[in-house]
Amino acid sequence: MKKKLFLLDGMALVYRAHFALVSRPIFTSKGVNSSALFVFTNTLLDIFGPCRTYADCSKASEFRC
């Protein structure tokens, strides 16, 4: 498998995510605004979606998933 390196500007992603849902914010059940987290997570899933690899945690003694 060919290895890929992703360089992401996290600050730009968070800034974009913060202002993406200003007109329709998403709140948790406790009233915390989670719009930026929602958009940021969806963006990461879109970027890494086609090249997902999963770690096999059953054989690793120190690695945590």
N, C-alpha and C positions, 0 to 999 in steps of 0.2 A: 504494500500500500504506500502510495506517495504521501509524504508528510506535508502539511500545509501550516503556514504561520499567518496568524491573523493579528494585525496591529489595529487597535481600535482607540479612538479618541473618546474616552469615557465621559469626559466633561461635556463635549459637544452632544453626545447621545443623551445625557441627563438633561442638558439645557433644552434640547429639542423635545424631549419627552415631557418636561415640565409645562411647556407652553402648547403642546399638542391638544390638550383637552381642557383649556382654560374655560371655554364656554359651557362644557358639559363635564364637570369633574366627577371622578369616581371616588366614593367614600366607602370605608369599611363599616362594619356593623357598629364599631365604637366611635365613628365619626372622623376617623383619620383620613385625610386626602391621600389616596394611593394611585392617583393618575400617572405620575411620573414613573413609579415602579412598574405599573402595568404596561405602559408604552415601552419602557426600557427593556423589560423582559421579553415582550413580543418582538422587539427589534433583534435582540440576541438570538431568539429562537428562529427568526427568519434568516439570519446570517448563518447560523450553525446548523440549521435544519437539514440541508442536503448532505452534510458530511458528519453526521452524528456517529460517534463511536462510544460504546459503553464499556466501562471497566468491569472486569470479572472480579468481584470482591470476595468470592468464595474461597480463593486460594491465597489471598494476601493476608498476612498477619498484622501488619501495621498500617496498611492503606485503608482509608475510610472513604466511602462514597458520599 
